[in-house]
Amino acid sequence: MAISKINTSSLTDNSVTAGKIVAGAVDADIAAGSIDTAQLANDAVTADKLANAINTTIAAKATNTAVALKAPIASPSFTAKATISIASANGDILDFRSNGSDVGTIGTLGGATYFGSEDSGIMFNGVNQNPTSGGSTRVDNTNDLGAASYRYKNIYLGGGAFIGGTGTANKLDDYETGSWTPVYQGAGGTSGGAYGAQEGTYTKIGQLVHLQAYVNATNKGTLAGSLKIGGFPFTVNPTNQSAGAIGYQIGYNLGSGHNLALWAYSGDFAYLYQAGGSSNSAGLTTGDCDNAIITAFSITYHTNQ
């Protein structure tokens, strides 16, 4: 039975008051609105007083009891790939925006996938990767790869690089440096011989070869026929004959006013000549040099290798 009114003037000293009601004494059996707060005395039970008591209890418990926090929701994991499709064969598939402005796009054109920023991008067109203006428009001779302060480290090519044009003459397909071993040879045969030094280096850029060498024979051995220096790392293209420069020589018996010279026109060698003076250039033989000879030289030539 619900309580309709409590007249505090009729209550004795042992009557129920707000101060005497302990926690839990009033339960859910008192229906809402059963107590007429207009008839309650100042020390009677009211809704405001109950609310204040509840709030005070909660605050006290919150002070003494740790609040348990729930763990954050774990990142989702997927066991299958996501597929995004558009109805047409060509067009943007995804647009990326920042602060309301477009910053990038991924799309397709004729089966080729492209992606990029608003200014530049790349399209995967079969086995080719084409530069774009950011969307599906390909561009020529416009985009840079890297920058002065943002360089790539190494580039590995199995073919060649076309520099300054797209023709065969613009293709650089080889760059190589290394060492080689120079030897004295006779056009008619070589045997014996001993060396104190055989030093040679080369640089090959495309089909252009530059050699430097220092060769010191302490015993030239048997050199039949015309003298030559061989062991070139690449053969000389016979349609591009070359002459070398002698920087230092010992042991050659040259005619008056003549200089030692090199001439390369085929094979992996260069002939030793004496040039200058009043006579024509002439090839040297073993009789034109001592048993011990030294030659330091450089030569640049074309190869077909």
C-alpha positions in Angstrom: 0.0 0.0 0.0 1.4 3.4 -1.0 1.9 6.2 1.5 -0.2 9.2 0.6 0.9 11.7 3.3 3.1 12.0 6.4 2.0 14.7 8.9 5.1 15.5 10.9 3.1 17.3 13.6 1.7 13.9 14.7 5.1 12.2 14.9 6.6 11.5 18.3 10.3 11.7 19.2 10.7 8.1 18.1 9.2 8.8 14.7 10.9 8.4 11.4 12.9 11.5 10.3 15.5 12.1 7.5 18.4 11.8 9.9 17.1 8.4 11.2 16.7 6.7 7.9 19.7 4.7 7.2 21.0 3.7 3.8 18.8 1.1 2.2 15.9 1.6 4.5 13.7 3.0 1.8 13.5 0.7 -1.1 11.7 0.4 -4.4 8.4 -0.5 -2.7 7.6 3.2 -2.3 6.1 4.1 -5.6 7.0 7.4 -7.4 4.7 10.2 -6.1 3.7 8.3 -3.0 5.2 10.9 -0.6 3.6 14.3 -0.8 6.5 16.6 -0.3 4.3 19.6 0.4 3.2 18.1 3.7 6.7 17.3 4.9 8.4 19.2 7.6 11.8 20.7 7.2 13.5 17.6 8.6 11.3 15.2 6.7 12.4 13.0 3.8 12.3 14.8 0.4 13.5 14.0 -3.1 16.2 16.7 -3.0 17.6 15.4 0.2 17.7 11.9 -1.1 19.4 13.0 -4.2 22.0 14.9 -2.2 22.6 11.9 0.0 23.1 9.7 -3.0 25.5 12.1 -4.7 27.5 12.4 -1.5 27.8 8.6 -1.2 28.8 8.3 -4.9 31.5 11.0 -4.5 32.9 9.3 -1.4 33.1 5.9 -3.1 34.7 7.4 -6.2 37.4 9.0 -4.1 38.3 5.7 -2.5 37.7 3.3 -5.4 39.7 3.2 -8.6 37.8 3.6 -11.8 38.3 0.6 -14.2 38.8 1.7 -17.8 37.9 -0.5 -20.7 40.6 -1.4 -23.1 40.5 0.3 -26.5 38.9 -1.5 -29.4 41.5 -3.5 -31.2 42.3 -2.7 -34.9 40.3 -4.9 -37.2 42.0 -7.6 -39.2 40.9 -8.8 -42.6 41.4 -12.2 -44.1 40.5 -11.2 -47.6 41.4 -8.2 -49.9 39.1 -5.3 -50.4 37.8 -4.6 -53.9 36.8 -1.1 -55.1 35.2 -0.9 -58.6 33.8 1.8 -60.8 31.1 1.3 -63.5 33.2 2.7 -66.4 36.4 1.4 -67.9 38.2 4.7 -67.3 38.2 7.2 -64.5 39.2 8.0 -61.0 38.6 5.2 -58.4 39.8 7.0 -55.2 40.2 10.7 -54.5 42.2 11.9 -51.5 41.4 15.2 -49.9 43.0 17.4 -47.1 41.2 20.3 -45.5 38.6 20.2 -48.3 41.2 20.3 -51.2 42.1 17.5 -53.6 45.6 16.1 -52.9 45.8 12.8 -54.9 44.0 10.3 -57.1 44.1 6.6 -58.0 42.4 5.5 -61.2 42.5 3.5 -64.4 42.8 4.3 -68.1 42.3 1.5 -70.6 43.4 -1.1 -68.0 46.5 0.9 -66.9 46.6 2.0 -63.3 47.7 5.6 -62.4 48.2 7.4 -59.2 49.6 10.8 -58.3 49.2 14.2 -56.7 47.6 17.2 -58.2 50.8 18.1 -60.2 52.5 14.9 -61.1 52.2 11.1 -61.0 52.9 7.8 -62.7 51.0 5.4 -64.8 51.7 1.7 -65.0 51.2 1.0 -68.7 52.1 -2.6 -69.3 55.9 -2.9 -68.9 56.3 0.9 -69.1 55.9 3.4 -66.4 54.8 6.7 -67.9 54.9 10.2 -66.2 51.6 12.0 -65.8 50.3 15.4 -64.8 48.7 13.9 -61.7 45.6 12.1 -63.2 45.2 10.1 -66.4 47.1 12.6 -68.7 50.5 11.4 -69.6 53.3 14.0 -70.2 56.6 14.1 -72.1 59.8 15.7 -70.9 58.1 17.4 -68.0 58.6 15.6 -64.7 61.9 15.2 -62.8 63.2 12.1 -61.0 64.6 13.4 -57.8 65.8 16.9 -57.1 69.1 18.7 -56.2 68.6 18.2 -52.5 66.5 15.0 -52.8 68.5 12.5 -54.8 68.1 8.8 -55.4 71.2 6.8 -54.4 71.8 4.2 -57.1 70.2 3.2 -60.3 70.5 -0.3 -61.8 70.0 -0.8 -65.5 70.2 -3.9 -67.6 69.9 -2.0 -70.8 70.8 1.6 -71.5 69.9 5.2 -70.9 68.8 7.6 -73.6 70.3 11.0 -72.9 69.2 14.2 -74.7 67.1 12.3 -77.2 65.5 9.0 -78.2 67.6 7.9 -81.1 70.3 5.2 -81.2 73.0 7.9 -81.1 71.6 9.1 -77.7 71.8 5.7 -76.0 74.4 5.1 -73.4 74.5 1.4 -72.8 77.8 0.9 -70.9 80.0 2.5 -68.4 82.9 0.5 -67.0 86.3 1.0 -65.3 88.9 -1.5 -64.5 92.5 -2.6 -65.0 94.4 -4.4 -67.7 97.9 -5.9 -68.2 100.0 -4.3 -70.9 102.7 -6.5 -72.7 105.3 -6.0 -75.4 104.6 -8.1 -78.4 106.2 -8.8 -81.8 103.9 -9.0 -84.9 105.7 -12.1 -86.0 105.8 -13.8 -82.6 106.7 -13.3 -78.9 108.5 -15.5 -76.4 110.3 -15.1 -73.1 110.6 -11.7 -71.5 110.4 -10.4 -67.9 108.7 -7.4 -66.4 109.4 -5.1 -63.5 105.9 -3.5 -63.8 102.8 -3.9 -65.9 100.2 -1.3 -64.9 97.1 -0.5 -66.9 93.8 1.1 -66.2 90.8 1.8 -68.5 87.5 3.7 -68.6 84.8 2.6 -71.1 81.9 5.0 -71.8 79.6 3.4 -74.4 82.0 2.5 -77.3 84.7 4.9 -76.3 87.7 3.4 -74.5 90.5 5.4 -72.7 93.6 3.5 -71.6 96.5 4.5 -69.4 99.6 2.3 -68.9 103.1 1.9 -67.6 105.0 -1.1 -68.8 108.6 -1.9 -67.8 110.3 -4.9 -69.4 113.6 -5.8 -67.7 114.1 -8.3 -70.5 112.1 -7.9 -73.6 112.6 -11.5 -74.7 112.2 -12.4 -78.4 110.0 -10.1 -80.3 109.8 -10.9 -84.0 108.6 -8.4 -86.6 107.1 -5.0 -85.8 106.9 -4.0 -82.1 103.6 -3.4 -80.5 102.0 -3.1 -77.0 99.1 -5.5 -76.5 96.6 -6.8 -73.9 94.0 -4.1 -74.5 90.8 -4.9 -72.7 88.6 -4.1 -75.7 89.4 -4.6 -79.4 89.9 -1.5 -81.6 87.2 -0.8 -84.2 89.1 -0.8 -87.5 86.9 1.9 -88.9 88.1 4.3 -86.2 91.9 4.3 -86.0 93.6 6.1 -83.2 97.0 7.5 -82.2 98.3 7.5 -78.6 100.4 9.8 -76.6 103.8 8.8 -75.1 104.5 10.4 -71.8 107.7 8.6 -70.9 110.1 6.2 -72.6 113.5 4.6 -72.0 115.5 2.1 -74.2 114.4 3.1 -77.7 116.9 4.0 -80.3 115.1 6.5 -82.5 116.4 8.5 -85.4 117.4 12.1 -85.1 114.4 14.3 -84.5 112.0 11.4 -84.2 109.5 10.8 -81.4 108.0 7.5 -80.1 104.3 7.1 -81.1 101.5 4.6 -80.9 99.0 3.7 -83.7 96.0 1.5 -83.1 93.8 0.3 -86.0 92.6 -3.2 -85.2 92.9 -6.0 -82.7 93.7 -5.5 -79.0 97.1 -3.7 -79.5 98.8 -0.6 -80.8 101.9 -0.5 -83.0 105.0 1.4 -81.8 106.3 3.9 -84.3 108.9 6.6 -84.6 107.5 9.8 -86.1 108.7 13.3 -86.9 111.9 14.5 -88.4 112.2 14.8 -92.1 111.1 11.3 -92.9 107.7 9.5 -92.8 106.6 7.6 -89.7 108.1 4.1 -89.5 107.4 1.1 -87.4 109.9 -0.1 -84.9 111.4 -3.6 -84.6 113.3 -5.4 -81.9 116.6 -3.9 -83.3 115.3 -0.4 -82.5 115.3 -0.9 -78.8 117.5 -2.1 -76.0 116.9 -5.3 -74.0 115.2 -3.3 -71.2 112.6 -0.9 -72.2 110.0 1.3 -70.4 106.9 3.0 -71.9 104.3 5.1 -70.3 101.4 6.1 -72.5 97.7 6.8 -73.0 95.4 6.2 -75.9 91.7 6.7 -76.6 89.9 4.7 -79.3 86.5 3.3 -80.3 85.5 -0.3 -80.0 82.7 -2.3 -81.4 82.3 -4.3 -78.2 
